[in-house]
Amino acid sequence: MATQTLPTTCPMDCPDTCALEVTVSEGRVQAIRGSKDPAHPLTAGFICDKVAQFGKRVYHEDRLLYPMRRAGAKGSASFERVSWDEALGTIAARLRQITARWGAEAILPYHYGGSNGWLTDGAMDEFFFARLGASRLARTLCATPATEVALAMYGKMPGVAFEDFPRAKFILLWGANPKASNIHLVPFLKQARRNGAFIAVVDPKRNFSADEYDLHLPVFPGADLPLALAMIRRWRERDELDTEFLQQHTDGLEPLLAQAEAWPLERAAAAARVPAADIARLAEIYALSSPAVLRAGWGLERNRNGGQAMAAILALPALLGKFGMRGGGYTLSNSGGAKFDTKKLFGDMPWATREINMTRLGAVLAGRSGLMDAGHGDADVELKPPVQALFVYNCNPAVTAPDQESVLRGFDREDLFTVVFDQVMTDTAKYADVLLPATTFLEADEIRRGYGAYVMGGGRPVIDPCGEARSNPDVFAALGRAMGWSDPPFHWDAVTLRRKTIESVTLAGKPVDPAPIEAGGFVRYDFPGGAPVQFVNVMPQTVDKKIHLTPAVLGPRPYHYEPVTSEKYPLALISPATSKMVTSMMGEFNFPELRVMLNPADAAARHIAPGDTVRVFNELGEVVCRAEVSARVREGVASLPKGAWRKSSLNGKTSTALCPAHTNVVGGGACYNDARVQIARA
């Protein structure tokens, strides 16, 4: 078989949505590279190391190759091979039994961003569970507070394109680390700095070298809100607010200003644990610079103040009127430029069952709480009916859901029928009753919209599926047929589903040319023009086209700050993304050892040296690993990477064993960074 280089699109959970070139020889992937097609706004011939090495996942010894049924104790990873017919028949029979006894709401689909493609997540799978009448899942582990705020304030107005960042004179990166999860922004930041831009970073961890930024504020986790409010107060005192813009394009200003009044520089500096002079300098340079662009990330939302902080931060460019020119405004998620009409795809799909907060998985599996209409799931109420079946796909909750100990206890339930549909033997897969092998993006069709890059890309299979792996649409359609349902979507072939999905999408309000997508290529948006300019060719997508500075989603106490403190556990734990994994994906080969990073001052106070074996612990659990001592993380903060597999630590526990499962008042989002810990030599 001749060697070929074939196009496809990366569907990983990353803003960049790269165009890929995959070299295949003898039916095997030999290399994965970034496309050099100049029409793609970001890829530019390079990709992250994670995706470049994705072939290791395809052929890894832990790859799932055929359906299996549990043959030993839960969690033992003891399975026996079965046929697809046996596996699907078993699942269908158990779902029918549970529905007959408990009702279909006792069945919970649990899924997240293993792929951000529309074919793999949010299409045939949702149609299946809606048809079943299963409980709905509130996907709150990431981006929920940010999304709720962005929708309420701006209607998810498309943000500044990354390729326009070099036009800015001032760039503020707040809670974002593009070096780990958005690498194609980095060249534009470097070009902007060569052009004379001032680059400021707000993050408890230093991710850039000294020659890559001008100001770094190592904010204490959870204290972003006081910092933003202090900037707003200073602008008002110095008469720097753009009153004309605010009068014409916003409402809800006064409640925001009233809360900001309580945060003079010195008080905010004490809460955020940064110098007051640095807050003043950040505010001054932002006010004086145009174009100025804010890049807000999702790190800042991962605490109980996260939704309030996100709203205050997204208000900053509006308060200064920093719109109306290329390179000016803000960027959060750019996914709002693409619309997927599932009603056009499937017709009416009524699904009004109870909604369960995925962040509360441990409590849910224990029969408590989890309902989004009961304080976002935090209320300790009995769950009726209890969850009797869990269908896990596109995620690995054994290492990603908060309060890991309670999650693992839930997985141990003998009466919990658990299906796991994945590509490799994850920590979660070991607890399955029925285990289904999934295709990777190199083995199946996909359609992917960018949430950073303004492109929509097509994914085409470049190799045949390994073993008996099947795609998500194939499996959920087959399950629908196994349930005895005659709905037409369960009988569509891959070509029909792909075509109908493309027809159900609009980009910047316009239909999509299917030819490039079906060929594994990409199409760009037309705003008109190659990029959006906020308040020129894109406006807020709220009903009244205004910015709502104090949206109702902030709850009864908008912009209220609630600090998280603990005398017994004095260190704030953060769990940021790394360059090794996409959340937990690639953890089977790309993250061999878990280490906790702490500041030299904190290490010295605890007599900890680099490489020491330490205990990181609190009232929820304990992680035993080795220590890394570095000034990259600020004093009072410890860092354990998110997504690490249990095998990477010395006691089989990871950062989520230390993370509380309470939720944000905005959208019920997870509060990982509210974890407070102590560290001691083991």
Sequence and secondary structure as in RCSB ss.txt:
>XXXX:A:sequence
MATQTLPTTCPMDCPDTCALEVTVSEGRVQAIRGSKDPAHPLTAGFICDKVAQFGKRVYHEDRLLYPMRRAGAKG
SASFERVSWDEALGTIAARLRQITARWGAEAILPYHYGGSNGWLTDGAMDEFFFARLGASRLARTLCATPATEVA
LAMYGKMPGVAFEDFPRAKFILLWGANPKASNIHLVPFLKQARRNGAFIAVVDPKRNFSADEYDLHLPVFPGADL
PLALAMIRRWRERDELDTEFLQQHTDGLEPLLAQAEAWPLERAAAAARVPAADIARLAEIYALSSPAVLRAGWGL
ERNRNGGQAMAAILALPALLGKFGMRGGGYTLSNSGGAKFDTKKLFGDMPWATREINMTRLGAVLAGRSGLMDAG
HGDADVELKPPVQALFVYNCNPAVTAPDQESVLRGFDREDLFTVVFDQVMTDTAKYADVLLPATTFLEADEIRRG
YGAYVMGGGRPVIDPCGEARSNPDVFAALGRAMGWSDPPFHWDAVTLRRKTIESVTLAGKPVDPAPIEAGGFVRY
DFPGGAPVQFVNVMPQTVDKKIHLTPAVLGPRPYHYEPVTSEKYPLALISPATSKMVTSMMGEFNFPELRVMLNP
ADAAARHIAPGDTVRVFNELGEVVCRAEVSARVREGVASLPKGAWRKSSLNGKTSTALCPAHTNVVGGGACYNDA
RVQIARA
>XXXX:A:secstr
   EEEEEE  SSSSS  EEEEEEETTEEEEEEE   TTSSS TT   HHHHTHHHHHT TTB  S EEE SSTT
S  EEE  HHHHHHHHHHHHHHHHHHH GGGEEEEE  S   TTTSSSHHHHHHHHHT  EEE  SSSHHHHHHH
HHHHSS     GGGGGG SEEEEES  HHHH GGGHHHHHHHHHTT EEEEE SB  S GGG SEEE   TT HH
HHHHHHHHHHHHTT S HHHHHHHEE HHHHHHHHTT  HHHHHHHHTS HHHHHHHHHHHHH SSEEEEE SGG
GSSTTHHHHHHHHHHHHHHHT  SSTT EEES  GGGEEE HHHHHS       EEEGGGHHHHHTTB  BTTTG
GGTS  B SS   EEEEES  HHHHSSSHHHHHHHHT TT EEEEEESB  TTGGG SEEEEB  TTSS EEEE 
SSSSEEEEE  SS  STT B HHHHHHHHHHHTT   GGGG  HHHHHHHHHHTEEETTEE  HHHHHTT EEE 
 SSSSS  BTTTB   STTS EESS GGG SSTT       SSS EEEE    SS BTTBTTTTS    EEEE H
HHHHHTT  TT EEEEE SS EEEEEEEE TTB TTEEE  TT  GGGSSSS  GGGG    B TTTT B GGG 
EEEEEE 
